Amino acid sequence: MGSPILHYDIPLKPERGGFGRWQATVDYVVWSGCFSEDDPPLTIWELHDAGALRIPEKDDLMHVIRGGTPNHIEHLFGYWRICDADMIYFRTRQQGEVYYLLVTGGRPGNYGRDALLWVCPKCACQFNRHDFDTGIARWKRFWDAELGLARAFNDDERLRTCPECGHVHPPAYGFYPSEDNPTESEARSRW
Ligand SMILES: [Zn+2]
């Protein structure tokens, strides 16, 4: 049986503005955000054998991004991510505000690796991939690296050039809008 877990309540509306920080609670890594309903929706893309799939938007939605599936969330992070554990996405609209929750992790040992990469918008080739040994003990490794990798990508056109078709990928951005430079802020508004 054991004791109830009483120390991991996470408010859906983060303190100090609507954009929370990733945080770990027990065996889960969690992010929450609260946006105006006028803000563009944070829409999920997944990459499958048939190509990139945009998950249809709904006001109230729970969607499971299966572990191992490359995914991108529009306006939230300007790259693609692969987590070996399932990522659960919640969206709900309440009184003019839209709440989002992302949760990954689960049973101990369920979550161990992350990857950051880009997918060519022309031919869906995966390229410029970076792998991370993470899991619940080292989950911050990914978040400590992602903005620097996005900036390196933006700074070097060779890194943005698709190795298959030669298309030059548009600029990237990191996760936290408060850290965006003007290039990244512009990129965030686009994809
Ligand atoms: Zn390509």
Residues whose N, C-alpha, C, O or C-beta is under 5 A from the ligand:
A	BS01	ZN	C120 K122 C123 A124 C125 C162 E164 C165 G166 H167
